[in-house]
Protein backbone atom coordinates (compact mmCIF):
# COMPACT_ATOMS: atom_id res chain seq x y z
CA UNK A 1 0.00 0.00 0.00
CA UNK A 2 1.48 3.34 -1.02
CA UNK A 3 1.06 6.31 1.25
CA UNK A 4 0.64 9.76 -0.30
CA UNK A 5 3.41 12.15 0.66
CA UNK A 6 2.29 15.71 1.33
CA UNK A 7 4.05 18.18 -0.95
CA UNK A 8 4.30 21.95 -1.21
CA UNK A 9 1.78 21.88 -4.05
CA UNK A 10 -0.74 20.29 -1.67
CA UNK A 11 -0.30 23.16 0.79
CA UNK A 12 -0.50 25.91 -1.79
CA UNK A 13 -3.04 24.36 -4.13
CA UNK A 14 -3.75 26.56 -7.11
CA UNK A 15 -3.05 29.78 -5.19
CA UNK A 16 -1.34 32.39 -7.32
CA UNK A 17 0.83 35.14 -5.93
CA UNK A 18 -1.45 37.87 -4.61
CA UNK A 19 -1.50 41.23 -6.35
CA UNK A 20 -4.07 43.11 -4.27
CA UNK A 21 -2.30 44.74 -1.32
CA UNK A 22 -5.48 46.23 0.16
CA UNK A 23 -6.77 42.72 0.97
CA UNK A 24 -3.60 42.06 2.98
CA UNK A 25 -3.90 45.02 5.35
CA UNK A 26 -3.26 43.95 8.94
CA UNK A 27 -1.76 40.63 7.83
CA UNK A 28 1.87 39.59 8.08
CA UNK A 29 3.93 36.92 6.33
CA UNK A 30 6.19 34.36 7.95
CA UNK A 31 8.68 33.41 5.23
CA UNK A 32 9.54 29.74 5.45
CA UNK A 33 13.25 29.12 4.83
CA UNK A 34 14.10 26.69 2.02
CA UNK A 35 14.61 23.16 3.29
CA UNK A 36 11.98 23.21 6.04
CA UNK A 37 10.17 19.86 5.98
CA UNK A 38 6.67 20.02 4.52
CA UNK A 39 5.36 18.20 7.60
CA UNK A 40 6.57 21.10 9.80
CA UNK A 41 4.99 23.67 7.45
CA UNK A 42 1.73 21.72 7.61
CA UNK A 43 1.97 21.61 11.41
CA UNK A 44 2.40 25.41 11.54
CA UNK A 45 -0.63 25.89 9.29
CA UNK A 46 -2.84 23.69 11.45
CA UNK A 47 -1.52 24.75 14.86
CA UNK A 48 -1.62 28.50 14.23
CA UNK A 49 -4.41 28.69 11.62
CA UNK A 50 -2.19 30.44 9.06
CA UNK A 51 -2.88 30.72 5.35
CA UNK A 52 -0.18 29.40 2.99
CA UNK A 53 0.77 31.56 0.01
CA UNK A 54 3.53 31.68 -2.58
CA UNK A 55 5.86 34.63 -3.01
CA UNK A 56 8.66 35.11 -5.51
CA UNK A 57 11.97 36.38 -4.22
CA UNK A 58 14.77 37.61 -6.47
CA UNK A 59 18.38 36.95 -5.64
CA UNK A 60 21.82 36.79 -7.15
CA UNK A 61 25.01 34.83 -6.80
CA UNK A 62 28.52 36.27 -6.48
CA UNK A 63 29.00 36.59 -10.22
CA UNK A 64 25.85 38.69 -10.47
CA UNK A 65 23.64 36.03 -12.05
CA UNK A 66 20.04 36.83 -11.10
CA UNK A 67 17.45 34.19 -10.26
CA UNK A 68 13.88 34.03 -8.95
CA UNK A 69 12.92 31.63 -6.20
CA UNK A 70 9.43 30.62 -5.15
CA UNK A 71 9.03 30.95 -1.40
CA UNK A 72 6.29 29.63 0.88
CA UNK A 73 4.89 32.22 3.27
CA UNK A 74 2.34 31.70 6.01
CA UNK A 75 0.01 34.66 6.48
CA UNK A 76 -1.83 35.77 9.59
CA UNK A 77 -2.15 38.55 12.15
CA UNK A 78 1.05 39.86 13.76
CA UNK A 79 0.69 38.08 17.12
CA UNK A 80 -0.05 34.71 15.52
CA UNK A 81 2.81 35.03 13.03
CA UNK A 82 5.21 35.92 15.86
CA UNK A 83 4.10 32.87 17.90
CA UNK A 84 4.49 30.63 14.85
CA UNK A 85 7.96 32.04 14.18
CA UNK A 86 9.01 31.36 17.78
CA UNK A 87 7.66 27.81 17.50
CA UNK A 88 9.52 27.28 14.20
CA UNK A 89 12.85 28.39 15.71
CA UNK A 90 12.24 26.36 18.89
CA UNK A 91 11.81 23.27 16.70
CA UNK A 92 15.02 24.14 14.81
CA UNK A 93 16.91 24.58 18.10
CA UNK A 94 15.60 21.26 19.42
CA UNK A 95 16.53 19.38 16.24
CA UNK A 96 20.05 20.75 15.94
CA UNK A 97 20.70 20.72 19.70
CA UNK A 98 21.88 17.14 19.47
CA UNK A 99 24.89 18.29 17.42
CA UNK A 100 26.24 20.57 20.16
CA UNK A 101 28.94 19.68 22.66
Backbone as JSON Lines, residues from 0, in Angstrom:
{"i":0,"aa":"X","n":[0.85,-1.17,0.0],"ca":[0.0,0.0,0.0],"c":[0.89,1.24,0.0]}
{"i":1,"aa":"X","n":[0.66,2.13,-0.97],"ca":[1.48,3.34,-1.02],"c":[0.78,4.47,-0.28]}
{"i":2,"aa":"X","n":[1.58,5.19,0.46],"ca":[1.06,6.31,1.25],"c":[1.39,7.6,0.52]}
{"i":3,"aa":"X","n":[0.41,8.5,0.39],"ca":[0.64,9.76,-0.3],"c":[1.51,10.65,0.57]}
{"i":4,"aa":"X","n":[2.53,11.23,-0.04],"ca":[3.41,12.15,0.66],"c":[2.93,13.56,0.38]}
{"i":5,"aa":"X","n":[2.75,14.33,1.44],"ca":[2.29,15.71,1.33],"c":[3.4,16.56,0.73]}
{"i":6,"aa":"X","n":[3.08,17.32,-0.3],"ca":[4.05,18.18,-0.95],"c":[3.65,19.64,-0.85]}
{"i":7,"aa":"X","n":[4.57,20.51,-1.24],"ca":[4.3,21.95,-1.21],"c":[3.08,22.29,-2.05]}
{"i":8,"aa":"X","n":[2.93,21.62,-3.17],"ca":[1.78,21.88,-4.05],"c":[0.46,21.6,-3.32]}
{"i":9,"aa":"X","n":[0.46,20.6,-2.44],"ca":[-0.74,20.29,-1.67],"c":[-1.08,21.41,-0.7]}
{"i":10,"aa":"X","n":[-0.06,22.06,-0.15],"ca":[-0.3,23.16,0.79],"c":[-0.77,24.42,0.08]}
{"i":11,"aa":"X","n":[-0.18,24.68,-1.08],"ca":[-0.5,25.91,-1.79],"c":[-1.68,25.77,-2.73]}
{"i":12,"aa":"X","n":[-1.95,24.57,-3.19],"ca":[-3.04,24.36,-4.13],"c":[-2.8,25.15,-5.39]}
{"i":13,"aa":"X","n":[-3.84,25.78,-5.89],"ca":[-3.75,26.56,-7.11],"c":[-3.6,28.05,-6.81]}
{"i":14,"aa":"X","n":[-3.15,28.39,-5.6],"ca":[-3.05,29.78,-5.19],"c":[-1.95,30.48,-5.99]}
{"i":15,"aa":"X","n":[-2.31,31.58,-6.59],"ca":[-1.34,32.39,-7.32],"c":[-0.83,33.47,-6.38]}
{"i":16,"aa":"X","n":[0.29,34.05,-6.73],"ca":[0.83,35.14,-5.93],"c":[-0.17,36.29,-5.92]}
{"i":17,"aa":"X","n":[-0.42,36.85,-4.75],"ca":[-1.45,37.87,-4.61],"c":[-0.96,39.22,-5.12]}
{"i":18,"aa":"X","n":[-1.84,39.93,-5.81],"ca":[-1.5,41.23,-6.35],"c":[-2.22,42.37,-5.64]}
{"i":19,"aa":"X","n":[-3.25,42.08,-4.88],"ca":[-4.07,43.11,-4.27],"c":[-3.63,43.35,-2.84]}
{"i":20,"aa":"X","n":[-2.86,44.43,-2.63],"ca":[-2.3,44.74,-1.32],"c":[-3.39,45.12,-0.32]}
{"i":21,"aa":"X","n":[-4.45,45.78,-0.78],"ca":[-5.48,46.23,0.16],"c":[-6.14,45.07,0.9]}
{"i":22,"aa":"X","n":[-6.18,43.87,0.31],"ca":[-6.77,42.72,0.97],"c":[-5.85,42.18,2.06]}
{"i":23,"aa":"X","n":[-4.58,42.58,2.06],"ca":[-3.6,42.06,2.98],"c":[-3.38,42.98,4.19]}
{"i":24,"aa":"X","n":[-4.1,44.08,4.27],"ca":[-3.9,45.02,5.35],"c":[-4.11,44.35,6.7]}
{"i":25,"aa":"X","n":[-3.17,44.54,7.61],"ca":[-3.26,43.95,8.94],"c":[-2.76,42.52,9.0]}
{"i":26,"aa":"X","n":[-2.29,41.98,7.87],"ca":[-1.76,40.63,7.83],"c":[-0.26,40.66,7.62]}
{"i":27,"aa":"X","n":[0.42,39.67,8.17],"ca":[1.87,39.59,8.08],"c":[2.26,38.22,7.54]}
{"i":28,"aa":"X","n":[3.45,38.16,6.91],"ca":[3.93,36.92,6.33],"c":[5.11,36.37,7.12]}
{"i":29,"aa":"X","n":[5.06,35.09,7.4],"ca":[6.19,34.36,7.95],"c":[6.82,33.62,6.77]}
{"i":30,"aa":"X","n":[8.01,34.05,6.35],"ca":[8.68,33.41,5.23],"c":[9.33,32.13,5.73]}
{"i":31,"aa":"X","n":[9.0,31.03,5.07],"ca":[9.54,29.74,5.45],"c":[10.87,29.53,4.73]}
{"i":32,"aa":"X","n":[11.95,29.31,5.48],"ca":[13.25,29.12,4.83],"c":[13.25,27.86,3.96]}
{"i":33,"aa":"X","n":[13.98,27.89,2.85],"ca":[14.1,26.69,2.02],"c":[14.66,25.53,2.84]}
{"i":34,"aa":"X","n":[14.12,24.35,2.6],"ca":[14.61,23.16,3.29],"c":[13.8,22.75,4.5]}
{"i":35,"aa":"X","n":[12.83,23.58,4.9],"ca":[11.98,23.21,6.04],"c":[11.07,22.06,5.59]}
{"i":36,"aa":"X","n":[11.01,20.99,6.37],"ca":[10.17,19.86,5.98],"c":[8.7,20.27,5.81]}
{"i":37,"aa":"X","n":[8.07,19.72,4.79],"ca":[6.67,20.02,4.52],"c":[5.79,19.66,5.72]}
{"i":38,"aa":"X","n":[6.15,18.6,6.43],"ca":[5.36,18.2,7.6],"c":[5.37,19.3,8.66]}
{"i":39,"aa":"X","n":[6.49,20.0,8.83],"ca":[6.57,21.1,9.8],"c":[5.76,22.3,9.31]}
{"i":40,"aa":"X","n":[5.8,22.58,8.01],"ca":[4.99,23.67,7.45],"c":[3.51,23.37,7.68]}
{"i":41,"aa":"X","n":[3.13,22.13,7.42],"ca":[1.73,21.72,7.61],"c":[1.33,21.85,9.08]}
{"i":42,"aa":"X","n":[2.23,21.48,9.97],"ca":[1.97,21.61,11.41],"c":[1.75,23.07,11.79]}
{"i":43,"aa":"X","n":[2.56,23.97,11.25],"ca":[2.4,25.41,11.54],"c":[1.05,25.92,11.04]}
{"i":44,"aa":"X","n":[0.65,25.47,9.85],"ca":[-0.63,25.89,9.29],"c":[-1.79,25.46,10.19]}
{"i":45,"aa":"X","n":[-1.76,24.21,10.62],"ca":[-2.84,23.69,11.45],"c":[-2.82,24.26,12.86]}
{"i":46,"aa":"X","n":[-1.65,24.31,13.46],"ca":[-1.52,24.75,14.86],"c":[-1.87,26.22,15.04]}
{"i":47,"aa":"X","n":[-1.47,27.05,14.08],"ca":[-1.62,28.5,14.23],"c":[-2.67,29.09,13.29]}
{"i":48,"aa":"X","n":[-3.35,28.25,12.53],"ca":[-4.41,28.69,11.62],"c":[-3.91,29.78,10.67]}
{"i":49,"aa":"X","n":[-2.78,29.51,10.02],"ca":[-2.19,30.44,9.06],"c":[-2.54,30.01,7.65]}
{"i":50,"aa":"X","n":[-2.55,30.98,6.74],"ca":[-2.88,30.72,5.35],"c":[-1.59,30.62,4.53]}
{"i":51,"aa":"X","n":[-1.38,29.52,3.82],"ca":[-0.18,29.4,2.99],"c":[-0.33,30.16,1.68]}
{"i":52,"aa":"X","n":[0.73,30.82,1.27],"ca":[0.77,31.56,0.01],"c":[2.15,31.4,-0.6]}
{"i":53,"aa":"X","n":[2.25,31.71,-1.88],"ca":[3.53,31.68,-2.58],"c":[3.98,33.12,-2.83]}
{"i":54,"aa":"X","n":[5.27,33.33,-2.73],"ca":[5.86,34.63,-3.01],"c":[7.14,34.39,-3.79]}
{"i":55,"aa":"X","n":[7.43,35.24,-4.74],"ca":[8.66,35.11,-5.51],"c":[9.68,36.09,-4.97]}
{"i":56,"aa":"X","n":[10.87,35.57,-4.72],"ca":[11.97,36.38,-4.22],"c":[13.09,36.37,-5.25]}
{"i":57,"aa":"X","n":[13.65,37.52,-5.53],"ca":[14.77,37.61,-6.47],"c":[16.08,37.61,-5.7]}
{"i":58,"aa":"X","n":[17.08,37.0,-6.28],"ca":[18.38,36.95,-5.64],"c":[19.47,36.92,-6.69]}
{"i":59,"aa":"X","n":[20.7,36.89,-6.22],"ca":[21.82,36.79,-7.15],"c":[22.95,36.02,-6.48]}
{"i":60,"aa":"X","n":[23.83,35.5,-7.29],"ca":[25.01,34.83,-6.8],"c":[26.19,35.78,-6.93]}
{"i":61,"aa":"X","n":[27.36,35.37,-6.48],"ca":[28.52,36.27,-6.48],"c":[28.83,36.87,-7.84]}
{"i":62,"aa":"X","n":[28.67,36.1,-8.89],"ca":[29.0,36.59,-10.22],"c":[27.94,37.53,-10.78]}
{"i":63,"aa":"X","n":[26.88,37.78,-10.03],"ca":[25.85,38.69,-10.47],"c":[24.72,38.05,-11.24]}
{"i":64,"aa":"X","n":[24.72,36.72,-11.35],"ca":[23.64,36.03,-12.05],"c":[22.36,36.12,-11.21]}
{"i":65,"aa":"X","n":[21.3,36.66,-11.8],"ca":[20.04,36.83,-11.1],"c":[19.18,35.59,-11.24]}
{"i":66,"aa":"X","n":[18.38,35.32,-10.21],"ca":[17.45,34.19,-10.26],"c":[16.22,34.52,-9.41]}
{"i":67,"aa":"X","n":[15.11,33.91,-9.75],"ca":[13.88,34.03,-8.95],"c":[13.65,32.72,-8.23]}
{"i":68,"aa":"X","n":[13.15,32.81,-7.02],"ca":[12.92,31.63,-6.2],"c":[11.53,31.71,-5.59]}
{"i":69,"aa":"X","n":[10.76,30.65,-5.75],"ca":[9.43,30.62,-5.15],"c":[9.58,30.3,-3.67]}
{"i":70,"aa":"X","n":[8.96,31.12,-2.85],"ca":[9.03,30.95,-1.4],"c":[7.63,30.66,-0.87]}
{"i":71,"aa":"X","n":[7.55,29.86,0.18],"ca":[6.29,29.63,0.88],"c":[6.23,30.63,2.02]}
{"i":72,"aa":"X","n":[5.11,31.33,2.14],"ca":[4.89,32.22,3.27],"c":[3.58,31.81,3.94]}
{"i":73,"aa":"X","n":[3.55,31.98,5.25],"ca":[2.34,31.7,6.01],"c":[1.82,33.03,6.53]}
{"i":74,"aa":"X","n":[0.58,33.34,6.22],"ca":[0.01,34.66,6.48],"c":[-0.99,34.61,7.62]}
{"i":75,"aa":"X","n":[-0.9,35.64,8.48],"ca":[-1.83,35.77,9.59],"c":[-1.63,37.11,10.28]}
{"i":76,"aa":"X","n":[-2.32,37.3,11.41],"ca":[-2.15,38.55,12.15],"c":[-0.78,38.54,12.84]}
{"i":77,"aa":"X","n":[-0.31,39.7,13.25],"ca":[1.05,39.86,13.76],"c":[1.33,38.93,14.94]}
{"i":78,"aa":"X","n":[0.46,38.9,15.92],"ca":[0.69,38.08,17.12],"c":[0.81,36.6,16.77]}
{"i":79,"aa":"X","n":[-0.07,36.12,15.91],"ca":[-0.05,34.71,15.52],"c":[1.21,34.38,14.74]}
{"i":80,"aa":"X","n":[1.6,35.25,13.82],"ca":[2.81,35.03,13.03],"c":[4.04,35.02,13.94]}
{"i":81,"aa":"X","n":[4.08,35.89,14.93],"ca":[5.21,35.92,15.86],"c":[5.27,34.64,16.7]}
{"i":82,"aa":"X","n":[4.12,34.13,17.14],"ca":[4.1,32.87,17.9],"c":[4.54,31.71,17.02]}
{"i":83,"aa":"X","n":[4.1,31.69,15.77],"ca":[4.49,30.63,14.85],"c":[5.99,30.69,14.56]}
{"i":84,"aa":"X","n":[6.52,31.89,14.41],"ca":[7.96,32.04,14.18],"c":[8.76,31.52,15.37]}
{"i":85,"aa":"X","n":[8.34,31.85,16.57],"ca":[9.01,31.36,17.78],"c":[8.97,29.83,17.81]}
{"i":86,"aa":"X","n":[7.81,29.26,17.52],"ca":[7.66,27.81,17.5],"c":[8.61,27.19,16.47]}
{"i":87,"aa":"X","n":[8.66,27.78,15.28],"ca":[9.52,27.28,14.2],"c":[10.98,27.25,14.66]}
{"i":88,"aa":"X","n":[11.46,28.33,15.26],"ca":[12.85,28.39,15.71],"c":[13.1,27.5,16.92]}
{"i":89,"aa":"X","n":[12.1,27.32,17.78],"ca":[12.24,26.36,18.89],"c":[12.43,24.95,18.36]}
{"i":90,"aa":"X","n":[11.68,24.59,17.32],"ca":[11.81,23.27,16.7],"c":[13.2,23.13,16.09]}
{"i":91,"aa":"X","n":[13.67,24.17,15.38],"ca":[15.02,24.14,14.81],"c":[16.06,23.91,15.91]}
{"i":92,"aa":"X","n":[15.96,24.69,17.0],"ca":[16.91,24.58,18.1],"c":[16.91,23.17,18.69]}
{"i":93,"aa":"X","n":[15.72,22.6,18.86],"ca":[15.6,21.26,19.42],"c":[16.24,20.22,18.49]}
{"i":94,"aa":"X","n":[16.01,20.37,17.2],"ca":[16.53,19.38,16.24],"c":[18.03,19.46,16.04]}
{"i":95,"aa":"X","n":[18.6,20.66,16.14],"ca":[20.05,20.75,15.94],"c":[20.8,20.71,17.27]}
{"i":96,"aa":"X","n":[20.07,20.75,18.38],"ca":[20.7,20.72,19.7],"c":[21.52,19.46,19.94]}
{"i":97,"aa":"X","n":[21.15,18.39,19.28],"ca":[21.88,17.14,19.47],"c":[23.28,17.18,18.87]}
{"i":98,"aa":"X","n":[23.58,18.19,18.04],"ca":[24.89,18.29,17.42],"c":[25.87,19.12,18.26]}
{"i":99,"aa":"X","n":[25.38,19.76,19.31],"ca":[26.24,20.57,20.16],"c":[27.03,19.73,21.13]}
{"i":100,"aa":"X","n":[28.05,20.31,21.67],"ca":[28.94,19.68,22.66],"c":[29.25,18.29,22.25]}
